Amino acid sequence: MKMKKFLALLLACVMTLALLAGCGGSGNDAGSTGGGDEGGIPTITWYQVGGGPPANLDSWTEKANAYLEEKIGVHIDMQIVSWGGWGDRRSMVLQTNEPYDIMFTDSGSYTADVAMGAFADLSEYIKETPGITDLIPEDYLNACKIDGKLYGIPAYKDSSMTNFFVWTKEYVDAYAPDVWADVHSLEDATPVVQAIKEGTGEPPMLLNKDGVSCVVGNRYDQLGMAGMAAIGVSYYDNSGKVVCTFEQKDVMDQLKILHQWMNEGLINSDAATASEATGMCGVGISQGWPAAAKGWGDGRGTEVVVSQFGDSVVSNDTIQGSMACISASSAHPQEALKVIELVSTDSKFRDMLYYGEEGVNFQYVEENGEQRVEKLNADWTMAGYTQGTTKTVTPEKGSVPFFEEVDAQNKAAISSVALGFAFDKTPVADKIAACQAIFEEYKGQLQTGTGEPESTVASMMSSMRASGFDDIVAEAQSQLDAFLGK
């Protein structure tokens, strides 16, 4: 009798669980974790990075979904992960096959993620999204292909790399008023920096241990290995020869100038070990475009002026600085790509992503007969550059529209001979990791001017060669030659 009661109770539990499994709640859960449908409307889950979820994310989502449903028949679920937790969260999502539709990625992890089968091949889907292909140059899309297949959509923004000397206006007005605008190299900058030091008594260039990375980056395509800057192909040599960058004269000359600056007290003496540099800043070097001067000045707490450092250059690394990839397991890849397309074509949706909720985070205002944005607070935490093109972003009140500058830089950029080449690091992955660790040991000494360049480079390269550096070069050269048809 007891056994019959037990079996009856067990059967009732099973039936209850079956009923619960069929309830609407499970459908809502699916919608919140990626690829679900809400009343037949696909919900596209998009993993983004920033300062974590903003306080008004729910109300923003309600408004965004109403707009997206009207425009392209989808809803969206934004997962905004903090910068500090991004690497771990991203890895967990990919490794556990957690449901999602779109994910931000960049050159640091893109090739490895494609190799593990994380992302969908978009080569056919993209034919149905002309808003993407009309905007993004074909070469830029090709730069995101691996083995001829397209797995990521690059954000068309400052997709080439242009660096600028960022001068504190007060100091150049006082000590080098007729000179700074014609400064385009470290050599040109030396007398200006010396004049600011003489006038203020302080080191004008404020560096942390990362130093001036563009002494290499402006001259060599690093083939996806910016974390180990000792290898690259010159932007100015179409031979496609893979070299040790720090042993090249053009780089060594720059390192010697930095060392001179350090010896003359033009750079803060703790630069090689400083995680965060503090103090007076008369000049820095930043990547961007001329109108970015306003933001750089706001960050420095004073007005700045800029002069371009070197040429604009474009490579896979610069293009892959921000990409949107679609999950290989997405139930709605075409709809997800339509969301990415809308970023490229629709300013209202683009502004929602970039500025937040209208009436809460920003409002539209008129300035000189044109629509502009006025921020109401700084509470919107999503990183704007990761979302897509800057072409459709409405400029802020009082700012210069910057897309024209960015577009001009992209079109004028010197293209790497290796544009479109994806280095498969698998055969030498352990040796690359070893050399990256060695580079980290020496980076601060080299790129801040602290160490004597020739002896520091010789010591670093001796250690790297003992760890397989020449094998990395040989493997990269072999693959690049095949890509170039040699």
Beta strands, then each sheet from edge to edge (+ up, - down):
strand 1: 37-38
strand 2: 41-50
strand 3: 75-82
strand 4: 102-105
strand 5: 145-146
strand 6: 149-150
strand 7: 153-154
strand 8: 161-168
strand 9: 220-221
strand 10: 231-234
strand 11: 242-244
strand 12: 283-287
strand 13: 304-314
strand 14: 323-326
strand 15: 362-367
strand 16: 370-375
strand 17: 414-415
sheet 1: 1+ 2- 3-
sheet 2: 1+ 2- 4- 14+ 7-
sheet 3: 5+ 6-
sheet 4: 12+ 8- 13+ 17+
sheet 5: 9+ 10- 11+
sheet 6: 15+ 16-
end
